[in-house]
């Protein structure tokens, strides 16, 4: 994917898959940085980066709909 407007999860997935002690890979700080535990759970379940990004679509659309009325300038999308 050449789009620069996305979170690159592929590297995290690759490192996790190659990490010898899966139970020690994720710390509570990861969930804090991500803002949710769902990304960690999806990586552990073996989901691909594309599947993880796709799981955000509904929430992103809802957010964009709400934020539209607060924009001072035209949307950049």
TORVOLO-333698 format. One line per 5 residues: number of its first residue (from 0); for each residue y, x, z of C-alpha. Coordinates in Angstrom, 1 decimal. Last residue first. Example, Ala and Ser with C-alpha at 12.3 -4.5 7.8 and 13.67 -1.06 7.14 Angstrom:
% residues 2
1	-1.1:13.7:7.1; -4.5:12.3:7.8;
% end
This chain:
% residues 77
76	14.0:-10.6:1.5; 17.3:-9.2:2.8; 18.5:-12.6:4.1; 22.1:-13.4:3.4; 24.7:-12.5:6.1;
71	25.5:-13.8:9.6; 21.8:-14.8:10.2; 21.3:-17.3:13.0; 19.9:-20.2:11.0; 17.4:-17.9:9.3;
66	16.0:-16.7:12.6; 13.9:-19.8:13.2; 12.3:-19.8:9.7; 11.8:-16.0:9.9; 10.0:-16.4:13.3;
61	7.7:-19.2:12.0; 6.8:-17.1:8.9; 6.1:-14.1:11.0; 3.9:-16.1:13.4; 1.9:-17.5:10.5;
56	1.5:-14.1:8.8; 0.4:-12.0:11.8; -3.3:-12.4:11.2; -2.8:-11.0:7.7; -1.6:-7.7:9.2;
51	-4.8:-7.4:11.2; -7.0:-8.3:8.2; -5.1:-5.7:6.1; -5.6:-3.0:8.7; -9.3:-3.8:8.7;
46	-11.1:-5.5:11.6; -13.7:-3.6:13.5; -13.8:-5.7:16.6; -12.3:-2.8:18.6; -9.4:-2.8:16.1;
41	-8.9:-6.5:16.5; -9.0:-6.2:20.3; -6.4:-3.5:20.3; -4.1:-5.5:18.0; -4.5:-8.6:20.1;
36	-3.5:-7.0:23.4; 0.2:-7.8:22.8; 3.6:-6.1:22.8; 2.3:-3.2:20.7; 3.9:-0.7:23.0;
31	2.7:-2.5:26.1; -0.8:-2.9:24.7; -1.0:0.8:23.9; 0.4:1.6:27.4; -2.7:0.0:29.0;
26	-4.7:2.9:27.5; -6.9:2.7:24.4; -9.2:5.6:23.5; -11.2:6.0:26.8; -13.8:3.3:26.1;
21	-14.3:4.6:22.5; -15.3:8.0:23.7; -16.1:10.1:20.6; -13.0:9.1:18.6; -13.8:8.9:14.9;
16	-13.5:5.1:14.6; -10.4:5.2:16.9; -8.7:7.9:14.7; -9.4:5.9:11.5; -8.2:2.6:13.1;
11	-5.0:4.3:14.4; -4.4:5.8:10.9; -4.9:2.6:9.1; -2.5:0.7:11.3; 0.6:1.5:9.2;
6	3.2:-1.1:10.2; 4.9:-2.6:7.2; 8.2:-2.4:5.3; 7.5:0.9:3.4; 5.6:-0.9:0.7;
1	3.3:1.5:-1.1; 0.0:0.0:0.0;
% end
